[in-house]
Amino acid sequence: MNAKGGWSVEMSLDNLPFGKRLKVVRVAQGLSQADVAQRVGISENRLCKFETGRAQPRPDELGRLRRLFNAPL
């Protein structure tokens, strides 16, 4: 929680699993799964699996996600 009693995205992301961090960042940037999947060159189904923790991205996919969001994830 921040000083005003609200949650800070930066503070709360550190403890989240990868998939949840990915979804928080995607939603915060106003992007749909379809938008991200198309921009990163993966299927919506694969992105959904990342967000739900049923799959982990390969290094090349992770690099493209990091570049898209300009974040370490």
C-alpha positions as a printed NumPy array, in Angstrom:
array([[  0.   ,   0.   ,   0.   ],
       [  1.148,   3.511,  -0.673],
       [  1.085,   6.432,   1.77 ],
       [ -2.499,   7.303,   0.821],
       [ -3.76 ,   3.788,   1.555],
       [ -4.078,   2.755,  -2.115],
       [ -2.135,   0.125,  -3.981],
       [  0.775,   1.068,  -6.171],
       [  1.248,  -1.043,  -9.305],
       [  5.038,  -0.867,  -8.95 ],
       [  4.962,  -2.048,  -5.352],
       [  2.572,  -4.918,  -5.898],
       [  4.055,  -6.37 ,  -9.113],
       [  7.278,  -7.631,  -7.539],
       [  5.553, -10.421,  -5.646],
       [  3.239, -11.58 ,  -8.426],
       [  3.933, -14.596, -10.638],
       [  4.975, -13.815, -14.219],
       [  1.543, -14.431, -15.747],
       [ -0.238, -12.119, -13.355],
       [  2.396,  -9.394, -13.88 ],
       [  1.954,  -9.76 , -17.631],
       [ -1.81 ,  -9.356, -17.37 ],
       [ -1.572,  -6.345, -15.024],
       [  0.827,  -4.571, -17.393],
       [ -1.27 ,  -5.465, -20.457],
       [ -4.506,  -4.208, -18.905],
       [ -2.803,  -1.079, -17.526],
       [ -1.729,  -0.222, -21.067],
       [ -5.251,  -0.791, -22.382],
       [ -4.334,  -3.712, -24.627],
       [ -6.396,  -6.809, -25.315],
       [ -4.925, -10.287, -25.526],
       [ -5.527, -10.119, -29.277],
       [ -3.554,  -6.855, -29.527],
       [ -0.576,  -8.255, -27.627],
       [ -0.609, -11.613, -29.385],
       [ -0.594,  -9.961, -32.798],
       [  2.185,  -7.516, -31.897],
       [  4.369, -10.237, -30.356],
       [  3.681, -12.843, -33.048],
       [  2.028, -15.528, -30.912],
       [ -1.484, -16.924, -30.687],
       [ -4.062, -15.538, -28.271],
       [ -4.261, -19.029, -26.782],
       [ -0.527, -19.03 , -26.042],
       [ -0.726, -15.588, -24.42 ],
       [ -3.662, -16.793, -22.317],
       [ -1.539, -19.725, -21.157],
       [  1.222, -17.309, -20.111],
       [ -1.245, -15.212, -18.124],
       [ -2.775, -18.227, -16.381],
       [  0.564, -19.856, -15.609],
       [ -0.034, -22.906, -17.81 ],
       [  2.98 , -22.063, -19.999],
       [  6.119, -19.956, -19.822],
       [  7.395, -17.905, -22.763],
       [ 10.482, -18.964, -24.646],
       [ 13.388, -16.503, -24.407],
       [ 12.564, -14.95 , -27.794],
       [  8.892, -14.499, -26.832],
       [  9.87 , -12.99 , -23.486],
       [ 12.171, -10.541, -25.254],
       [  9.38 ,  -9.416, -27.573],
       [  6.987,  -8.998, -24.625],
       [  9.572,  -6.938, -22.734],
       [ 10.14 ,  -4.701, -25.751],
       [  6.401,  -4.233, -26.316],
       [  5.749,  -3.213, -22.734],
       [  9.132,  -1.553, -22.188],
       [  9.278,  -3.426, -18.896],
       [ 11.386,  -6.226, -17.379],
       [  8.345,  -8.377, -16.521]])
